[in-house]
Amino acid sequence: MRGRLIFPFLIELAPLDTAATESTDPDGAGPLTSGYDAMFRAPVKALAESDDQIGVKARIEGALIQLPAQIEPDQMEQLAMMLSGESPSSNRFRVVCHYNDLEDAGLVNPDGTPAIRKRDRLTRILDLDGNLVETIPNPPGLFIEQVMSRGWGLGGAVPTRNLLFVDFTDRAVSVASG
């Protein structure tokens, strides 16, 4: 017996496809040759226009994943004033997934690590019947910041882990006023 989730919903994730992002040329004839920065392990930003202050990400996402999860919002829609107006700041969101569901969906790698990774994006929350509960706007989006296995030692005669905590945070959408 490995336990179960309490009041689960379905979350929908858009995984970052690093190989496809790396093989794209985000600025055409510009100086960039790849959409992925290997040093920072993140998609690069390319200027949409010469006077662009923010740029656009060269991010390419893989096929959407739906997974049962327990929702535990921490902080949503706190506002901060920016030079360009108000901007949502520091949205933090946690979901708890069960390893049984990850295993059933083929989301556990052969080495035992979860296939859900940092920088994957939360797109929607659905009820268990697949009805839309909430769409997560992008930008600013909610992106995986941390993935942690929890519940070690549970499982009866053969101890195992049972829970995966997945923490999401938003991305800055404005230039800070200082």
Residue, then its C-alpha position, 0 to 999 in steps of 0.5 A: m500500500r503506497g497511499r493515494l492523493i487527496f482530492p486530485f485534479l489533472i494537470e497538463l504539462a508542456p515539456l521543454d523539448t531541448a533537442a528541438t529548441e537547440s536545433t532551431d535558429p531563433d533569429g534567422a540571419g542574426p548571430l544566434t545559431s541555436g535556440y538553447d543556451a547549453m551553459f545556462r541550460a535554458p532557451v535563449k531570447a531573441l529580439a523580435e524587433s531592433d528596439d525590443q526590450i524583452g525579446v521572445k523565447a526560442r522555446i519548443e515544447g513536446a507533446l502535452i502530458q496529463l497527470p493526476a495531482q494534488i494542488e497546493p497553491d502557495q502564492m498567486e497574483q501578488l502584484a508588483m509595480m514596474l516601469s511598464g505598469e503592474s506585473p504579477s510577481s512571485n507566483r508559486f504553485r506546488v502539485v503533488c503527484h503519486y509515483n504510481d501515476l508516474e509509472d503508469a504514464g511511463l514518466v519514470n526514467p530507467d534510472g528511477t528519476p522522474a521524466i518531469r523536469k525543470r522548465d516544463r510548463l503548467t498549461r491547464i488544470l482539469d477535473l478528473d473527467g477532463n473538464l477545464v478548471e483553469t488555464i494558466p496564462n503564458p506569459p508569465g506562465l508557471f514553469i517547474e522550478q524544483v522536482m523532489s521525491r518524498g514519502w521514502g520508506l512507504g510501501g509495506a514489505v518492500p519500502t519505496r517512495n510514493l510522492l513527487f513534489v513539483d514546484f512551479t514559479d512564474r517568469a518575469v514579464s517586465v523590466a523592474s523599476g529598481 
